[in-house]
Structure formats: structure tokens, C-alpha cells
Amino acid sequence: ISENLPRFDKFSLFGVHSVSYNEDGKKSYSLSAETIIHKNTAVGPFTISLVKEVEMRKVLIEVFQSNDSNHKGDDENILSFSPIQLIQNVANNISMSEPVKRIMIKKLDIKTFQMKTQINRISSGKVILDIASKKLTFINGFFIVSKDKEKLLANKAEWVRDKELFLVPGHYFLVKNNDTRMKGKRAFFKIDKTGKLHKVQ
């Protein structure tokens, strides 16, 4: 991508699509974005120096899970979150000089498929990925819809990379069978290899 782009710090791309394939030549991930903006920005009210940021809008990531799973066991997450690397690769490909320090996504959808069947969906109104720490934060609304249609709704969540879990630091709702609603506060959740959602004690 970068060979055809102009050499300046702020520019926009429209209708971006990126695909990743595994060693067998099968599609493993795809990412599409309505708009990608490359810019310098301040990360806080008292920050003097600017950092390179990529802002993506209306991003859809599709994860294609192969049937011959290499997971270690039933409790292994279906989503190892390689999409973090995919997002970062797209951002770095359009960066002209210094590496991108932060990626902000306005409206993100992640859909996981197994044998062409969608087994879960993760959505958020806004996502911030800090490249150095690999900290991925979901804000402005966060929800998961599992294979069995169980729903997790929260205002904010974080991806705990070393444990491959989602942390909801505040209040959340769990909806089962479209009518049973349970309320809680601060909890960890995971998605197993079948696409089902579990609360981790």
C-alpha cells in the first residue's frame, strides 16, 4: 500500500480491504474499513509532543476458524486475537516514517466463522489500541453475541492479552434466551472454541 501514497503526515484512505491467508492458502482473517485517517495527534491534555495515530472508521473484521482446530482443549478461546496484529499491520503499512503509536477505531465489528457459519460477534462503538503495551480497550458500548445467542452488554471492556480474556471493569448485563437478564459488576469473560460465552470466576 505504502508505495503509492504521498509523503506527508496527514491523509485519508477510503474503502480499504485487507486479507490474511494461512500456510494452506486459506483465508484466516479479513479487515475492511470505510475510512482510514493517518495523522499526528496529542494523547492527553498535558501532552506537548505529538504521536502518530491511525484512526479507522466502520471496521469489520472477519475471522475464519478452520475445522481442523489446533486448540489445546475445550477451554481454549476460539479467538486468540490475531486481529490485533492484523489491525497493526494495516496501520504500519500506511505509515510513512515513524511507527504508529496508537490506533483508534470508531465502530468495530468482529465476526467469527466456522465452516462458513457465524458463531459469534463482538462489537464496540469505539476501540483504542496502544501499540507499545498492546492494550486494547473497548468503550462507548461493548457487546458479545455468542453461538447460542447469549448476549453480554457493557459500556466498557478490556482485552487481557496474557489470559486471553475480556475484562468488564464496570456494570454489565447478561441476556439469555432473549428474556433472562442478569446484572453484575466487574468480571472476566471468555469465548470457547465452539463460540459460547463463559463468565470466568
C-alpha positions as a Markdown table, in Angstrom:
| # | Residue | x | y | z |
|---|---|---|---|---|
| 1 | Ile | 0.0 | 0.0 | 0.0 |
| 2 | Ser | 2.7 | 2.5 | 1.1 |
| 3 | Glu | 4.5 | 2.7 | -2.3 |
| 4 | Asn | 1.6 | 4.6 | -3.9 |
| 5 | Leu | 0.9 | 7.0 | -1.1 |
| 6 | Pro | 2.0 | 10.7 | -0.9 |
| 7 | Arg | 4.8 | 11.6 | 1.5 |
| 8 | Phe | 3.1 | 13.6 | 4.2 |
| 9 | Asp | 1.8 | 13.0 | 7.7 |
| 10 | Lys | -2.0 | 13.5 | 7.3 |
| 11 | Phe | -4.0 | 11.8 | 4.7 |
| 12 | Ser | -7.1 | 9.6 | 4.4 |
| 13 | Leu | -7.9 | 6.4 | 2.6 |
| 14 | Phe | -11.4 | 5.2 | 1.7 |
| 15 | Gly | -12.8 | 1.7 | 1.1 |
| 16 | Val | -9.8 | -0.2 | 2.5 |
| 17 | His | -9.7 | -4.0 | 2.4 |
| 18 | Ser | -7.0 | -6.3 | 3.7 |
| 19 | Val | -6.9 | -10.2 | 3.8 |
| 20 | Ser | -4.6 | -12.6 | 5.6 |
| 21 | Tyr | -4.1 | -16.2 | 4.5 |
| 22 | Asn | -2.7 | -19.2 | 6.4 |
| 23 | Glu | 0.0 | -21.6 | 5.2 |
| 24 | Asp | -2.5 | -23.7 | 3.4 |
| 25 | Gly | -3.6 | -20.7 | 1.3 |
| 26 | Lys | -7.0 | -20.5 | 3.1 |
| 27 | Lys | -8.4 | -17.2 | 4.3 |
| 28 | Ser | -7.8 | -16.7 | 8.0 |
| 29 | Tyr | -8.8 | -13.0 | 8.5 |
| 30 | Ser | -10.1 | -10.1 | 6.6 |
| 31 | Leu | -10.4 | -6.5 | 7.5 |
| 32 | Ser | -12.4 | -3.8 | 5.8 |
| 33 | Ala | -12.7 | -0.1 | 6.8 |
| 34 | Glu | -14.8 | 2.7 | 5.4 |
| 35 | Thr | -12.2 | 5.3 | 6.2 |
| 36 | Ile | -8.6 | 5.2 | 7.5 |
| 37 | Ile | -7.0 | 8.5 | 8.6 |
| 38 | His | -3.3 | 8.8 | 9.3 |
| 39 | Lys | -2.4 | 11.8 | 11.4 |
| 40 | Asn | -0.3 | 13.3 | 14.3 |
| 41 | Thr | -2.2 | 13.8 | 17.5 |
| 42 | Ala | -1.8 | 14.6 | 21.2 |
| 43 | Val | -2.8 | 11.7 | 23.5 |
| 44 | Gly | -3.6 | 13.9 | 26.5 |
| 45 | Pro | -4.4 | 17.4 | 27.7 |
| 46 | Phe | -0.9 | 18.0 | 29.0 |
| 47 | Thr | 1.0 | 16.3 | 26.2 |
| 48 | Ile | 3.3 | 18.6 | 24.2 |
| 49 | Ser | 4.7 | 16.2 | 21.7 |
| 50 | Leu | 2.5 | 14.5 | 19.1 |
| 51 | Val | 2.3 | 10.8 | 18.3 |
| 52 | Lys | 1.4 | 9.1 | 15.0 |
| 53 | Glu | -2.1 | 7.8 | 15.2 |
| 54 | Val | -4.3 | 5.8 | 12.7 |
| 55 | Glu | -8.0 | 6.3 | 13.0 |
| 56 | Met | -10.3 | 3.8 | 11.4 |
| 57 | Arg | -14.0 | 4.2 | 10.9 |
| 58 | Lys | -16.6 | 1.5 | 10.4 |
| 59 | Val | -14.3 | -1.5 | 10.6 |
| 60 | Leu | -15.3 | -5.1 | 10.0 |
| 61 | Ile | -13.0 | -8.0 | 10.9 |
| 62 | Glu | -14.0 | -11.5 | 9.9 |
| 63 | Val | -12.1 | -14.4 | 11.5 |
| 64 | Phe | -12.3 | -17.7 | 9.6 |
| 65 | Gln | -11.8 | -20.6 | 12.0 |
| 66 | Ser | -10.6 | -23.8 | 10.4 |
| 67 | Asn | -12.4 | -27.1 | 11.2 |
| 68 | Asp | -9.2 | -28.9 | 12.0 |
| 69 | Ser | -8.7 | -26.9 | 15.2 |
| 70 | Asn | -5.3 | -26.8 | 16.8 |
| 71 | His | -6.7 | -25.7 | 20.2 |
| 72 | Lys | -5.3 | -27.4 | 23.3 |
| 73 | Gly | -8.6 | -28.2 | 24.9 |
| 74 | Asp | -12.3 | -27.3 | 25.4 |
| 75 | Asp | -11.5 | -24.2 | 27.4 |
| 76 | Glu | -9.2 | -22.7 | 24.9 |
| 77 | Asn | -10.5 | -19.4 | 23.4 |
| 78 | Ile | -11.7 | -19.5 | 19.9 |
| 79 | Leu | -10.3 | -16.0 | 19.4 |
| 80 | Ser | -6.5 | -15.7 | 20.1 |
| 81 | Phe | -6.9 | -12.1 | 18.9 |
| 82 | Ser | -4.6 | -12.1 | 16.0 |
| 83 | Pro | -6.9 | -9.3 | 14.7 |
| 84 | Ile | -4.8 | -7.1 | 16.9 |
| 85 | Gln | -1.8 | -7.9 | 14.7 |
| 86 | Leu | -3.9 | -7.5 | 11.6 |
| 87 | Ile | -5.1 | -4.1 | 12.6 |
| 88 | Gln | -1.5 | -3.1 | 13.5 |
| 89 | Asn | -0.1 | -4.4 | 10.2 |
| 90 | Val | -2.6 | -2.3 | 8.2 |
| 91 | Ala | -1.7 | 0.8 | 10.2 |
| 92 | Asn | 2.0 | 0.3 | 9.8 |
| 93 | Asn | 1.7 | -0.3 | 6.0 |
| 94 | Ile | 0.3 | 3.2 | 5.5 |
| 95 | Ser | 2.7 | 4.9 | 7.9 |
| 96 | Met | 5.3 | 6.9 | 6.1 |
| 97 | Ser | 8.2 | 7.1 | 8.6 |
| 98 | Glu | 7.9 | 6.6 | 12.4 |
| 99 | Pro | 5.8 | 3.6 | 13.5 |
| 100 | Val | 2.2 | 4.2 | 14.5 |
| 101 | Lys | 1.9 | 4.6 | 18.3 |
| 102 | Arg | -1.9 | 4.3 | 18.7 |
| 103 | Ile | -4.9 | 3.1 | 16.7 |
| 104 | Met | -8.4 | 4.3 | 17.3 |
| 105 | Ile | -11.4 | 2.6 | 15.7 |
| 106 | Lys | -14.8 | 4.2 | 15.6 |
| 107 | Lys | -17.3 | 1.4 | 15.3 |
| 108 | Leu | -15.8 | -2.1 | 15.2 |
| 109 | Asp | -17.5 | -5.4 | 14.4 |
| 110 | Ile | -15.6 | -8.7 | 14.7 |
| 111 | Lys | -17.4 | -11.8 | 13.4 |
| 112 | Thr | -16.0 | -15.3 | 13.8 |
| 113 | Phe | -17.0 | -18.1 | 11.3 |
| 114 | Gln | -16.5 | -21.8 | 11.5 |
| 115 | Met | -17.4 | -23.9 | 8.3 |
| 116 | Lys | -19.0 | -20.7 | 6.8 |
| 117 | Thr | -21.3 | -20.4 | 9.8 |
| 118 | Gln | -21.1 | -17.3 | 12.0 |
| 119 | Ile | -20.6 | -18.5 | 15.6 |
| 120 | Asn | -20.1 | -15.2 | 17.5 |
| 121 | Arg | -19.9 | -11.4 | 17.1 |
| 122 | Ile | -18.0 | -8.7 | 19.1 |
| 123 | Ser | -19.0 | -5.1 | 18.6 |
| 124 | Ser | -18.0 | -1.8 | 20.1 |
| 125 | Gly | -18.7 | 1.9 | 19.5 |
| 126 | Lys | -15.0 | 2.9 | 19.9 |
| 127 | Val | -11.8 | 0.9 | 20.3 |
| 128 | Ile | -8.3 | 2.2 | 21.3 |
| 129 | Leu | -5.2 | 0.0 | 20.7 |
| 130 | Asp | -1.9 | 1.2 | 22.3 |
| 131 | Ile | 0.8 | -0.4 | 20.2 |
| 132 | Ala | 3.6 | -0.4 | 22.9 |
| 133 | Ser | 1.6 | -2.1 | 25.6 |
| 134 | Lys | -0.8 | -4.0 | 23.2 |
| 135 | Lys | -3.6 | -2.7 | 25.4 |
| 136 | Leu | -6.9 | -3.0 | 23.7 |
| 137 | Thr | -9.8 | -1.0 | 25.2 |
| 138 | Phe | -13.5 | -1.1 | 24.1 |
| 139 | Ile | -15.6 | 2.0 | 25.1 |
| 140 | Asn | -18.8 | 3.7 | 24.1 |
| 141 | Gly | -20.7 | 0.4 | 24.2 |
| 142 | Phe | -19.4 | -3.2 | 24.1 |
| 143 | Phe | -21.3 | -6.4 | 23.4 |
| 144 | Ile | -20.8 | -10.0 | 22.5 |
| 145 | Val | -23.3 | -12.3 | 20.9 |
| 146 | Ser | -22.4 | -16.0 | 21.3 |
| 147 | Lys | -23.2 | -19.0 | 19.2 |
| 148 | Asp | -26.2 | -19.9 | 21.5 |
| 149 | Lys | -27.4 | -16.2 | 21.2 |
| 150 | Glu | -26.3 | -15.3 | 24.8 |
| 151 | Lys | -25.5 | -11.6 | 24.9 |
| 152 | Leu | -23.1 | -9.7 | 27.0 |
| 153 | Leu | -23.7 | -5.9 | 27.2 |
| 154 | Ala | -21.4 | -3.3 | 28.9 |
| 155 | Asn | -20.3 | 0.2 | 28.5 |
| 156 | Lys | -16.6 | -0.7 | 28.6 |
| 157 | Ala | -14.3 | -3.7 | 28.3 |
| 158 | Glu | -10.6 | -4.5 | 28.1 |
| 159 | Trp | -8.8 | -7.4 | 26.3 |
| 160 | Val | -6.4 | -9.1 | 28.8 |
| 161 | Arg | -3.9 | -10.4 | 26.3 |
| 162 | Asp | -1.9 | -12.7 | 28.6 |
| 163 | Lys | -5.0 | -14.5 | 29.8 |
| 164 | Glu | -7.0 | -14.2 | 26.5 |
| 165 | Leu | -10.0 | -12.9 | 28.4 |
| 166 | Phe | -12.3 | -9.9 | 28.3 |
| 167 | Leu | -12.4 | -7.8 | 31.5 |
| 168 | Val | -15.6 | -5.8 | 32.1 |
| 169 | Pro | -14.5 | -3.4 | 34.8 |
| 170 | Gly | -17.9 | -1.9 | 35.5 |
| 171 | His | -21.5 | -3.0 | 35.3 |
| 172 | Tyr | -22.7 | -5.5 | 32.7 |
| 173 | Phe | -25.8 | -7.3 | 31.6 |
| 174 | Leu | -26.1 | -11.0 | 30.5 |
| 175 | Val | -29.1 | -11.8 | 28.4 |
| 176 | Lys | -30.1 | -15.4 | 27.8 |
| 177 | Asn | -32.9 | -16.8 | 25.7 |
| 178 | Asn | -33.8 | -13.1 | 24.9 |
| 179 | Asp | -35.6 | -12.7 | 28.2 |
| 180 | Thr | -33.5 | -13.7 | 31.1 |
| 181 | Arg | -31.3 | -10.8 | 32.2 |
| 182 | Met | -28.6 | -10.9 | 34.9 |
| 183 | Lys | -26.8 | -7.8 | 36.1 |
| 184 | Gly | -23.3 | -7.8 | 37.5 |
| 185 | Lys | -20.2 | -5.8 | 38.1 |
| 186 | Arg | -16.5 | -6.4 | 37.2 |
| 187 | Ala | -16.0 | -9.8 | 35.7 |
| 188 | Phe | -13.9 | -11.7 | 33.3 |
| 189 | Phe | -15.4 | -13.5 | 30.2 |
| 190 | Lys | -14.1 | -15.8 | 27.6 |
| 191 | Ile | -15.3 | -17.4 | 24.3 |
| 192 | Asp | -14.6 | -21.1 | 24.0 |
| 193 | Lys | -13.7 | -22.9 | 20.7 |
| 194 | Thr | -17.4 | -23.6 | 20.0 |
| 195 | Gly | -18.3 | -19.9 | 20.1 |
| 196 | Lys | -20.0 | -20.0 | 23.5 |
| 197 | Leu | -19.6 | -17.3 | 26.1 |
| 198 | His | -18.4 | -18.1 | 29.7 |
| 199 | Lys | -18.0 | -16.0 | 32.8 |
| 200 | Val | -14.7 | -16.8 | 34.5 |
| 201 | Gln | -14.6 | -16.9 | 38.2 |
